[in-house]
Amino acid sequence: MDAMTLSVFDAAAESPSRPAVVAGNAVITYRELARLVDRAAGELAREGVGRGARIPVGIVASPELPVLVWLFALAEMHWPWVPLHPGASQQERTRLLDQAGAGWVIDSNTLTSLSAKTGVPVVDGETLALIPTSGTTRQPKLVMLPRRAFLASAAASAANLGWLEQDRWLVCMPLAHVGGVSVLTRCLLARRCVVLLEGGRFDVEAVMTAVQRSGVTLMSAVPTMLHRMLEREPRWDPPGQLRAVLLGGAGASRRLLGRGVDRGWPILTTYGLTEACSQVTTQSYGTVQRGEAGSGRVLRGVEVRIEQGVVQVRGRTMMSGILGEPDPFLPGGWFATGDCGAWDERGNLHILGRRTELIVTGGENVYPSEVEQVLEECPGVEKACVFGVEDDEWGQVVAAAVAGSATEGEVARFAGERLARFKRPRLLRVGAEIFWTESGKPDRVRTAAAAMRGMGRLGPVA
């Protein structure tokens, strides 16, 4: 039997006694998980799922056992689903369900039939999931990810990390995003175990308990999560069995990476996107670095090029398209990510920021993430969020919101010694609140709106 099948039933036939899921104090084997999935598939079939046109099923994607069972049942039925963020409002959920043309919605153990939608594109038979992009100012797009993309993405990850017999992967990323879903599919394909975070939401104490009690060896995180774990008092450092922490979703400062390495965290920075079914580049397993290697090298089976400063990707991990939209691919099957990047001499990819976030001041280009990394090395600065503000003379000037105890003068002096004049913040708010998107990226729109009310001007641009 092919070991690379996205099937709980096949996994149960091959490894019935192997642990599949740890949920709280319960350890569920693949045999037991298959029984749960079989019952869920039966309930779905009785409600009409599996018959007729492939109308997606919406599911509130809390990282809990019932949700995993529903997702695996839908995968067995080759039926597409769209995740709803558990923190979303009812209005946001309804909007996404309408956009997907969903015929049913699952919330925990409740399956509800929805009224039929008209004029919505029907999803093809290869689509496993419709994953929303993490938009902050407009309606997300629904990325159609086929089964072969999850297979290729899992193979690329395995080629880098490998698998150990005792591996257990902690799910502390939202299942509403591809980074969380990919943990489930990687572990299922490898017949390994996922550990669910007790309580369903990221919490430092819950992570610490799960890693120690459940023998976690692998986990994925965003920089905000790592920062909070490093800030825990009393100090906690991970046990030796934790062999890799994939860190992505947003740029990590050199200071944060350095603190993590000094504390024994096995960090591997990574770059990925929903349209490429998670990872595109990742540092090689065993790498110990403090930011100089960027987001690492291109993973097996993926191709990356940079055209006019913009990262383009192609390969079997790519989406099949975007629901209801024209073909998003360039000639040759390339997809323009919208992220600006550059290579270093060792072949590592460095992401400079979103093209749409680029600040153009007096004809000079400034990438917010570059300025943020410098500011976050300043003593007393915990986090920084950089954005452009319209200016009659310069087009835009660089503005920064800074969280922490540093004073305006300390931040200004630090930036003045390390940044070109045109890159230095000319508007600065210290002691600011930094807002984040659901996927752990800085929310520049909300942060700017809040920070502008208390901005201090630091002087002329040139």
C-alpha positions in Angstrom: 0.0 0.0 0.0 1.3 3.5 -0.9 2.5 5.1 2.4 1.8 8.6 1.0 -2.0 8.5 1.0 -4.0 11.2 2.7 -6.3 8.7 4.3 -6.9 7.9 8.0 -8.3 4.5 6.9 -5.0 3.6 5.1 -3.0 4.8 8.1 -5.1 2.7 10.4 -4.6 -0.4 8.2 -0.8 0.2 8.2 -0.2 1.4 11.8 -3.3 0.7 13.9 -1.6 1.1 17.3 0.5 4.2 16.4 -0.6 7.3 18.3 -2.4 9.7 15.9 -3.6 12.5 18.1 -2.9 13.7 21.6 -5.8 15.8 23.0 -5.4 16.7 26.6 -4.9 13.5 28.5 -6.2 11.3 25.7 -3.9 9.5 23.3 -5.9 8.4 20.3 -4.5 5.7 18.0 -5.0 5.6 14.2 -7.4 2.7 14.7 -9.5 4.8 17.1 -9.3 7.8 14.9 -10.5 5.8 11.9 -13.6 4.8 13.8 -14.4 8.4 14.6 -13.8 9.5 11.0 -16.0 6.7 9.7 -18.9 7.8 12.0 -18.4 11.5 10.9 -18.4 10.5 7.2 -21.6 8.6 7.7 -23.3 11.7 9.3 -22.0 13.8 6.4 -23.4 11.4 3.9 -26.8 11.4 5.6 -27.0 15.2 5.3 -26.3 15.1 1.6 -22.5 15.7 1.6 -21.0 13.6 -1.1 -23.8 13.7 -3.6 -24.2 16.0 -6.6 -22.0 19.0 -7.3 -19.0 19.6 -5.0 -20.4 22.4 -2.8 -18.0 23.2 0.0 -18.5 22.6 3.6 -17.7 25.5 6.0 -16.1 24.5 9.3 -15.2 26.6 12.3 -11.5 25.6 12.5 -10.8 25.4 16.2 -7.7 23.2 16.9 -9.9 20.5 18.7 -10.4 16.8 18.2 -13.9 17.1 16.7 -12.7 19.5 14.0 -9.8 17.1 13.1 -12.3 14.3 12.7 -14.6 16.3 10.4 -11.6 17.5 8.3 -10.3 14.0 7.9 -13.8 12.7 7.1 -14.2 15.3 4.3 -10.7 14.3 3.0 -11.8 10.7 2.8 -14.9 11.7 0.8 -12.9 13.9 -1.5 -15.1 16.8 -0.5 -13.8 20.4 -0.3 -14.1 22.5 2.8 -13.4 26.1 3.8 -12.1 27.0 7.3 -13.8 29.7 9.3 -11.5 31.4 11.9 -12.9 30.7 15.4 -12.3 34.3 16.4 -14.3 35.7 13.4 -17.6 37.4 14.0 -20.8 35.9 12.7 -21.0 38.5 10.0 -17.5 37.6 8.8 -18.3 33.9 8.8 -21.5 34.5 6.8 -19.7 36.6 4.3 -17.0 33.9 3.7 -19.6 31.1 3.5 -21.5 33.1 0.9 -18.3 33.8 -1.0 -17.5 30.0 -1.1 -21.1 29.0 -1.9 -21.0 26.6 1.0 -23.9 24.2 1.4 -23.2 23.2 5.0 -21.5 24.6 8.1 -19.9 22.7 11.0 -19.4 24.3 14.4 -17.9 21.8 16.9 -20.2 18.8 16.7 -23.1 20.5 14.9 -23.6 20.1 11.2 -26.1 22.5 9.7 -27.4 22.7 6.1 -27.5 26.1 4.4 -29.7 27.4 1.7 -28.5 26.8 -1.8 -26.4 29.5 -3.4 -26.6 30.4 -7.1 -24.0 31.8 -9.4 -21.1 30.5 -7.3 -18.4 28.5 -9.2 -18.4 24.8 -8.4 -15.2 23.4 -7.0 -13.4 20.7 -9.0 -12.9 17.2 -7.6 -9.2 17.6 -6.8 -9.6 20.5 -4.5 -9.1 19.5 -0.9 -9.6 22.9 0.8 -10.4 26.5 0.0 -8.1 28.5 2.3 -8.7 32.2 2.7 -5.8 34.6 2.2 -5.0 36.6 5.3 -6.3 40.0 4.0 -6.7 42.8 6.5 -8.4 45.6 4.6 -10.6 43.7 2.1 -12.4 40.5 1.5 -10.0 37.5 1.5 -9.6 35.5 -1.7 -10.3 31.7 -1.5 -7.3 29.8 -2.7 -8.1 26.4 -4.1 -5.5 23.9 -2.8 -5.6 20.4 -4.5 -4.5 17.2 -2.9 -1.3 17.0 -4.9 -0.3 20.4 -3.4 -0.5 19.0 0.2 1.3 15.8 -0.9 4.1 17.8 -2.5 4.3 20.3 0.4 4.6 17.4 2.9 7.3 15.8 0.8 9.3 19.0 0.6 9.1 19.4 4.4 10.1 15.8 5.0 13.1 16.1 2.7 14.4 18.9 5.0 13.4 17.8 8.5 13.2 14.1 8.0 11.0 12.0 10.3 11.9 10.2 13.6 9.9 7.3 15.0 8.9 9.3 18.1 8.1 12.6 16.3 5.0 14.5 17.6 4.1 17.9 16.1 2.4 20.5 18.2 -0.6 22.3 16.6 -0.5 25.8 18.0 -1.2 27.6 14.7 -4.8 28.4 13.7 -6.4 25.7 11.5 -8.0 28.6 9.5 -4.6 29.1 7.9 -2.6 26.8 5.7 0.3 26.7 8.2 -1.9 24.9 10.7 -3.7 22.7 8.2 -0.3 21.6 6.8 0.8 20.2 10.2 -2.2 17.8 10.1 -1.6 16.6 6.5 2.2 16.2 7.0 1.6 14.0 10.1 -1.2 12.0 8.5 0.9 11.3 5.4 3.9 10.3 7.6 1.7 8.3 10.0 2.9 10.4 12.9 1.2 12.1 15.8 -0.2 15.6 16.2 -0.6 17.2 19.7 -3.5 19.6 20.1 -2.9 22.7 22.3 -5.2 22.4 25.3 -7.8 25.2 25.3 -7.6 25.6 21.5 -5.7 28.9 21.6 -2.1 29.9 21.9 -1.0 30.2 25.5 2.6 30.0 26.8 1.6 27.9 29.7 -0.3 25.5 27.5 2.6 25.2 25.1 5.0 24.5 27.9 2.7 21.8 29.3 2.2 20.2 25.9 5.9 20.1 25.0 6.9 18.6 28.3 4.0 16.2 29.0 3.3 15.0 25.4 6.9 14.7 24.2 6.6 17.3 21.4 9.5 17.2 19.0 8.3 19.6 16.3 6.3 22.8 16.3 5.5 25.8 14.1 5.2 29.3 15.4 5.1 33.0 14.4 7.6 35.5 15.9 5.0 36.9 18.3 4.6 33.4 19.8 8.4 33.0 20.2 8.6 36.4 21.8 6.0 35.6 24.4 7.6 32.3 25.2 11.0 34.0 25.7 9.4 36.6 28.0 7.8 34.0 30.3 8.7 34.4 33.9 10.0 32.3 35.5 12.1 31.5 32.5 11.3 28.4 30.5 13.5 26.8 27.9 12.4 23.8 25.8 13.6 20.2 26.6 16.1 18.5 24.4 13.6 16.4 22.5 12.2 19.5 20.7 14.3 19.3 17.6 12.9 22.0 15.3 10.7 25.1 15.6 9.6 26.4 12.2 9.3 30.2 12.5 7.5 32.1 9.8 4.4 34.1 9.0 6.2 37.4 9.5 9.8 38.7 9.7 11.7 38.0 12.9 14.3 40.4 14.2 17.9 39.4 14.6 17.6 40.2 18.3 14.7 37.8 18.7 16.5 35.1 16.8 19.6 35.6 18.8 17.7 35.4 22.1 16.1 32.2 21.0 19.3 30.6 19.9 21.0 31.6 23.2 18.2 29.9 25.1 18.4 26.6 23.1 15.4 27.0 20.8 16.1 25.1 17.6 14.7 27.8 15.3 14.5 27.3 11.5 13.1 30.4 9.8 10.8 29.8 6.8 9.0 31.6 4.1 5.7 30.5 2.6 2.3 31.6 1.4 -1.2 30.2 1.1 -1.0 30.0 -2.7 2.0 27.6 -2.4 0.4 25.4 0.3 2.7 26.7 3.1 6.5 26.5 2.9 8.6 27.7 -0.1 12.0 28.2 1.6 13.3 27.0 4.9 16.7 26.9 6.6 18.3 23.5 6.4 17.6 21.2 9.4 20.3 21.7 12.1 21.0 25.3 11.0 22.0 27.6 13.9 21.9 31.3 12.9 20.9 34.7 14.1 19.2 36.2 11.1 22.0 36.2 8.5 20.5 33.3 6.6 17.2 34.9 5.9 14.4 32.4 5.3 16.7 29.7 4.0 17.0 27.9 0.7 14.3 26.7 -1.7 12.7 23.4 -0.7 12.7 20.3 -2.9 10.1 20.4 -5.7 9.7 24.2 -5.6 11.2 26.7 -7.9 11.7 30.4 -7.1 12.9 33.3 -9.2 13.0 37.1 -8.6 11.8 39.3 -11.4 12.0 43.1 -10.9 12.5 42.5 -7.2 9.4 40.4 -6.8 9.5 36.8 -5.7 7.8 34.3 -8.1 7.1 30.7 -7.4 6.1 27.6 -9.2 5.9 23.8 -8.6 3.6 21.0 -7.6 2.9 22.7 -4.2 1.0 25.5 -6.0 -2.7 26.2 -5.9 -4.9 25.3 -8.8 -6.4 28.7 -8.8 -8.5 31.3 -6.9 -12.3 30.6 -6.6 -14.3 32.8 -9.0 -11.2 34.7 -10.4 -9.2 34.5 -13.6 -6.1 32.4 -14.0 -3.6 33.9 -11.6 -0.5 32.4 -13.2 2.1 34.0 -15.5 3.4 32.3 -18.6 5.3 29.2 -17.7 3.2 28.5 -14.6 4.9 31.2 -12.4 3.0 33.0 -9.7 4.0 36.5 -8.6 3.7 36.5 -4.8 3.8 40.3 -4.3 6.7 39.9 -1.9 9.9 41.7 -2.5 13.0 39.6 -2.0 16.7 39.1 -2.8 19.2 36.2 -2.7 22.4 36.2 -0.7 25.7 34.6 -1.9 24.8 31.3 -0.2 21.5 30.9 -2.0 19.3 32.0 0.9 16.2 34.0 0.2 15.7 37.2 2.1 12.1 38.7 2.1 12.2 42.5 2.2 8.5 43.0 2.5 5.3 43.3 0.6 5.4 45.3 -2.6 2.2 47.0 -1.6 3.8 48.0 1.7 6.8 49.6 0.0 7.4 53.2 1.1 8.7 55.6 -1.6 10.1 58.7 0.0 11.8 61.3 -2.3 12.3 58.6 -4.9 14.0 56.2 -2.5 12.5 52.8 -1.7 12.2 51.8 1.9 11.0 48.3 3.0 9.2 48.5 6.4 10.5 45.1 7.5 14.1 46.2 7.1 13.5 49.3 9.3 11.6 47.2 11.8 14.4 44.8 12.3 16.9 47.6 13.0 14.5 49.3 15.5 13.8 46.0 17.3 17.6 45.8 18.1 17.4 49.0 20.1 17.5 48.4 23.8 14.1 48.9 25.3 12.2 48.3 22.1 10.1 45.1 22.2 8.3 45.4 18.8 8.1 47.9 16.0 5.7 48.5 13.2 6.7 50.8 10.3 4.5 52.3 7.6 4.4 55.2 5.2 2.6 58.5 5.8 1.7 60.8 2.9 3.7 64.0 2.6 3.4 66.9 0.2 7.1 67.3 -0.3 8.4 63.7 -0.1 5.4 61.7 -1.3 5.7 59.6 1.8 7.8 59.7 5.0 8.7 56.8 7.2 6.7 56.5 10.4 7.1 54.0 13.2 5.1 52.8 16.2 7.3 51.3 18.9 6.3 49.2 21.9 8.5 49.0 24.9 10.3 51.2 27.4 12.7 53.1 25.1 12.3 56.9 24.8 11.8 58.8 21.6 15.3 60.2 21.8 16.9 56.7 22.4 15.1 55.3 19.3 16.0 58.3 17.2 19.7 58.1 18.1 19.8 54.3 17.5 18.1 54.6 14.1 20.4 57.6 13.2 23.5 55.5 13.7 22.3 52.5 11.7 20.0 53.6 8.9 20.4 55.8 5.9 18.8 59.2 6.3 15.9 58.4 4.0 15.1 55.2 6.0 15.0 56.8 9.4 11.5 57.3 10.9 10.5 60.9 10.7 7.3 60.3 12.7 7.6 58.2 15.8 5.2 57.0 18.5 6.8 55.3 21.5 4.9 53.2 24.0 2.4 52.3 21.2 0.1 49.4 20.9 1.1 47.1 18.0 -1.8 45.3 16.3 -1.5 41.9 14.6 -3.5 40.0 12.0 -4.9 36.6 12.8 -1.9 35.0 11.0 0.6 36.8 13.2 1.7 39.5 10.8 1.9 43.2 11.8 -1.4 45.0 11.0 0.0 48.2 9.6 -3.4 49.7 8.9 -4.8 49.4 12.5 -1.4 50.2 14.1 -1.0 53.3 12.0 -4.6 54.5 12.7 -3.9 54.2 16.5 -0.4 55.6 16.5 -1.0 58.7 14.4 -2.8 60.3 17.2 0.4 60.5 19.3 3.1 60.8 16.7 6.1 62.9 17.4 8.0 64.5 14.4 11.8 63.9 14.5 12.9 66.4 11.9 13.4 66.8 8.2 14.0 63.9 5.8 17.1 65.3 4.3 
